[in-house]
Amino acid sequence: MAYWLFKSEPDAWSWDQQVAKGAAGEEWTGVRNYQARNNMRAMQIGDLGFFYHSNIGKEVVGIVEVCALSAPDSTSDDPRWDCVHIRAVRPLAHPVTLETCKQEPGLADMALVKSMRLSVQPVTPEEWQIVCNLGGVEP
C-alpha cells in the first residue's frame, strides 16, 4: 500500500462534499500537472491518502481511499490528463495544520512542506504515521 496527499480548496471541493459522495467516491478531476498526474497513475486501489484543505484552512482534515484506478479525466478533452476516484474513509479527530507539519522535525522532508504547490503528493509511511498521530487517529 502507498500513501498520498490530495489538496483541494474547500470552497471548490470540501471534505464535507467528499464525505457526501459516500462509498462510490468521486473523480479527483482538474489536475493539470504532469508530476501530480503521474502520481495518480501510480496509485492502486486501496491506497490511502490525506485530504488537505489548501488555501483556506491549510490543514489535513481526513483520510481517503483510492477506489478506482487512473482513467481519463472527464473534465478534459485532452487525453494527457487522468484521474483516480477517491472516497472518504474517516475524518481526523484533530485537523493537522501546515504550520504544525512545518514544526514537526519528522515531517521536514514531507512533500507538503517542501513542494507545497503540488496538488497530489506522495507520503512516506513514516510521514503517514506522524500525521495520523498528530490528527488523533490510528494509522
N, C-alpha and C positions, 0 to 999 in steps of 0.2 A: 504494500500500500504506500502511496505517496501522499504528501500533504501540500496544500496550496493556499493562496490568499486571493480572494476576489474583491475588488474595490468597486463600490458604487456610490454615487452621490445620492443621499437619501431623499432628496427632492425629486430625483429622476426614477429611482428604484430603491425602495427601502427594505429593511429586514421584515417589517410587517407585511409588505407586499409579497415578499418571498415566502413567508410562512403561509399566507393565504392561498398560495398555489398548491399546497398540500403535497401528497406523495408523488403526483405527476411531475412536480417541479416546473422549471421554466428554462427556456433557452437563455444562455448568457450572451446576448447579442451586442453588436455595436463595437466590438473590439477591432481596432484598425491599426494594430501594431504587430509587426512580424514576430517579435520575441514573445509577446503575450499569446498570439495565435499559436505559435509553436508549443508553448506550454500547454495549451488546451489540447493540441494534437497528441501530446504525450500522456494525457490523462487516461485512467482506466476506470471502469465502473466500480464504485465503492471507494474510490479515493475521497479523502475528506479535505475540506477547506474552511478557512475562516472567512466570514462575511464581514467586510470592513466598510464602515461609513466614511467616505472621504469627503473632503471639503467642509461639510457640516458635521461636527462631532469628532471626526478623525479618531475613530475607535473601532476595535473589533467587537462586534455585538453578538455574533452567533457562529454556529458550525453548520456547514452544508455538506452534502454528499453528491458526487458526480453520479447521475442516474441515466445518462445517455452519452455515448461516445461522440467525439467531434464529428460534425457534419456541416454541410454548407449553411452559412448564416442566412436565415430567412429575410433579414432586413437589407441584404445586399444582392445586387445582380452580378457582382464581381466574384468570380469563382475562387479568388485567392483567400476569401475570408470564411473561416469556420467558427463554430462554437459548440460547446457542450451544453447539456442540460444539467441543472443542479436543483436539489431540493433541500429545504431546511431540515435539519436534524434536531437542534436544540439551541436555545439562547445561552449566552454566557450568564452566569449568576451576577457577575460584575463586568461591565464593559472594560476593555483594556485600551487605554488611550495611546496614541502615538507618542506622546510625551513620556508615558510610563515605559514604553518599549525602548525609547532612546536612552532612558536612565538605567535600564537593566543591562548589566555587563554581558550576560549570556546572549543578548539579542543584538550586540554591537554589529554583527555581520549580517543580520537579517535583511533580506531584500527590502522590506518595508522601511527600514531605517536608511539603507544605502541607495536604493533605487526607487525612491518614493513615487515616481511618476508612472511606473509600470503597473498596468491595471490587473494583470493576472500573473501572480508570482509564485515561485516555489517556496516551500517552508521546510526546513530540515526537521527530522524527528525530535532533535533537542529543542529547537525553537517551538515546535508544537507543544511539547511538554511544559515549557516555561510559560507560554501564553495561556494554556489551559489552566495551569496552577494559578496564575495571576487572575484569571477570569472566574475562578471558583468552580471549575468543572473537572471531572475525571477525563484524562486524555483518551 
